[in-house]
């Protein structure tokens, strides 16, 4: 059963990260997906393996809704896209260019682990004003950026997500 409230539009939380199977990152992604769904938020991922799949599974098993912005077209799917926990697959045919959609759609983006693709999503998100919470995300340098918060724990990431939503006038009902 979904935990999305019908009294408000749901908030979209993106989790972006590596498609590689890093056990620690996947465990964190699963827990984040689970907790995000438990708060009644919608999860947005890239829909593939690794962090994307683990977050999707956590949200799915907690009764949440999972949207995935996929790199391929429906008639030419890439292997592993979408993963089996995606509820709403969005086939773009845009490959890496889909990162723009992943970065601009959520109310908050969580960057977890990852590499160059995750860095591109962080850059586009920050440039467009999407707040980013970085949990063990790739290291990068940028002048002071108020929309980027680096955290070390899932609990702190969740706390920052809720704070961002509240600070922007978007409270969890």
PyMOL commands that set and color helices and strands:
alter all, ss='L'
color gray80, all
select helices_A, chain A and resi 23-38+51-61+95-105+116-128+154-167
alter helices_A, ss='H'
color red, helices_A
select strands_A, chain A and resi 12-17+42-45+66-70+88-91+108-112+131-135+148-151
alter strands_A, ss='S'
color yellow, strands_A
deselect
rebuild
show_as cartoon
